[in-house]
Amino acid sequence: MSLTPHAFATTSVLRALYQGMLNDSSDFWQSPTHFDPLLPALFTILPTFSEFAIPCLTELAAAAQSEEHSKSINSGVLALMRDDSEATRLAAVRAMVGLYARLGEDWLGLLPETVPFIAELMEDDDETVERETQRLIKRIEEYLGEGELQGMLK
């Protein structure tokens, strides 16, 4: 499959950003000047370029780890979980799986605000979104303990 010039440029930029975040040793991404303009752009392209945007988003969360930045990332992903588009909801669930995979227990502090969104997605009209939501639940329960999140969702 060949990429359009726009898609090629976008994926190249996402790869470069990912490497920059992965190797950030000077807290570059902590600065609101760098963090704030990037986050909405990542959310915008997440459904279309999720294969590249999700690792970038999760690495941004790790590189810019602070309560304020984490809440901004989580809130944005949660908003995407309620989008009308199945592709957007699917990308959002996969992003949340990626955040828990990358940050583990450090991301659990945001679980209380996430639980209602997970409960909604468990009954999504799209089978793939439902299946990925179950995957998300399993990922979270790796840190909480088996069945713990299921109990919160009832």
VOGU-3710 file (C-alpha; in Angstrom, 3 decimals, decimal comma):
1> msltphafat> 0,000/0,000/0,000  1,442/3,361/-0,953  0,741/6,430/1,112  -0,409/9,740/-0,262  2,144/12,539/0,170  0,018/13,978/3,000  -0,224/10,621/4,788  3,482/9,999/4,326  4,309/13,413/5,796  1,929/12,890/8,715
11> tsvlralyqg> 3,314/9,465/9,606  6,878/10,766/9,271  6,149/13,646/11,633  4,480/11,292/14,132  7,478/8,958/14,042  9,841/11,877/14,641  7,710/13,202/17,496  7,584/9,744/19,056  11,378/9,448/18,973  11,718/12,931/20,433
21> mlndssdfwq> 9,369/12,076/23,290  10,977/8,704/23,879  14,391/10,339/24,209  13,320/13,495/26,061  15,832/13,910/28,869  15,325/17,645/29,401  11,571/17,743/30,190  10,919/19,460/26,861  7,338/18,124/26,716  6,562/19,294/30,261
31> spthfdpllp> 6,457/22,859/28,994  2,933/24,056/28,155  4,479/25,838/25,157  5,302/22,431/23,656  2,582/20,250/25,167  -0,517/22,429/24,678  -0,441/22,873/20,881  0,431/19,228/20,220  -2,292/17,530/22,221  -5,335/18,757/20,239
41> alftilptfs> -3,512/17,964/16,989  -2,935/14,384/18,162  -6,604/14,031/19,071  -7,612/15,323/15,642  -5,520/12,786/13,746  -5,990/9,891/16,178  -8,830/8,163/14,264  -7,103/8,422/10,888  -3,527/7,673/11,906  -4,083/5,661/15,087
51> efaipcltel> -1,241/3,243/14,322  1,222/6,133/14,683  -0,744/8,607/16,824  -1,445/6,216/19,718  2,237/5,462/20,459  2,926/9,183/20,143  0,110/10,035/22,583  1,193/7,409/25,104  4,808/8,539/24,942  3,697/12,158/25,343
61> aaaaqseehs> 1,833/11,089/28,487  5,024/9,482/29,792  7,324/12,356/28,810  5,035/15,095/30,132  3,860/13,232/33,182  2,149/15,622/35,553  -1,314/15,662/37,063  -2,426/18,503/34,808  -1,084/16,977/31,583  -2,412/13,515/32,466
71> ksinsgvlal> -5,884/14,934/33,108  -5,787/16,807/29,782  -4,835/13,651/27,909  -7,391/11,506/29,717  -10,194/14,053/29,227  -9,449/14,285/25,516  -9,469/10,517/25,081  -12,704/10,245/27,076  -14,342/12,872/24,842  -13,365/10,824/21,793
81> mrddseatrl> -14,973/7,759/23,395  -18,353/9,486/23,016  -17,870/10,499/19,383  -20,530/9,526/16,844  -17,959/7,786/14,664  -17,170/4,140/15,423  -13,643/4,655/14,091  -13,059/7,495/16,542  -14,452/5,550/19,504  -12,320/2,555/18,529
91> aavramvgly> -9,186/4,697/18,284  -9,985/6,236/21,685  -10,378/2,841/23,356  -7,149/1,657/21,780  -5,439/4,840/22,969  -6,636/4,156/26,506  -5,311/0,584/26,264  -2,000/2,089/25,160  -1,952/4,546/28,054  -2,503/1,766/30,591
101> arlgedwlgl> 0,053/-0,438/28,830  2,660/2,337/28,903  1,938/3,946/32,281  0,345/1,107/34,220  -0,444/1,936/37,813  0,491/5,578/37,246  -2,638/5,925/35,091  -4,977/4,327/37,674  -5,544/7,659/39,421  -7,652/8,670/36,429
111> lpetvpfiae> -9,820/5,561/36,572  -12,758/7,060/38,547  -13,556/9,522/35,762  -12,999/6,803/33,137  -15,353/4,156/34,566  -18,634/5,684/33,233  -17,163/5,857/29,726  -16,057/2,222/29,865  -19,534/1,215/31,066  -21,095/2,965/28,060
121> lmedddetve> -18,658/1,390/25,610  -19,391/-2,097/26,947  -22,767/-1,717/25,228  -21,549/0,030/22,079  -23,404/-0,674/18,821  -20,109/-1,597/17,169  -18,804/-5,098/17,976  -15,182/-4,105/17,475  -15,509/-1,213/19,943  -17,093/-3,610/22,471
131> retqrlikri> -14,315/-6,156/21,966  -11,605/-3,512/22,414  -13,396/-2,255/25,532  -13,152/-5,772/26,988  -9,440/-5,687/26,162  -9,179/-2,367/28,003  -10,925/-3,845/31,038  -8,496/-6,771/31,069  -5,541/-4,381/30,815  -6,788/-2,280/33,747
141> eeylgegelq> -7,478/-5,374/35,822  -3,830/-6,370/35,444  -3,183/-3,557/37,931  -6,394/-3,676/39,988  -6,899/-7,402/40,228  -9,190/-9,670/38,264  -12,865/-8,749/38,528  -12,226/-5,491/40,386  -13,162/-3,195/37,511  -16,158/-5,359/36,568
151> gmlk> -17,498/-4,696/40,068  -17,155/-0,917/39,581  -18,933/-1,064/36,236  -22,170/-2,511/37,664
//
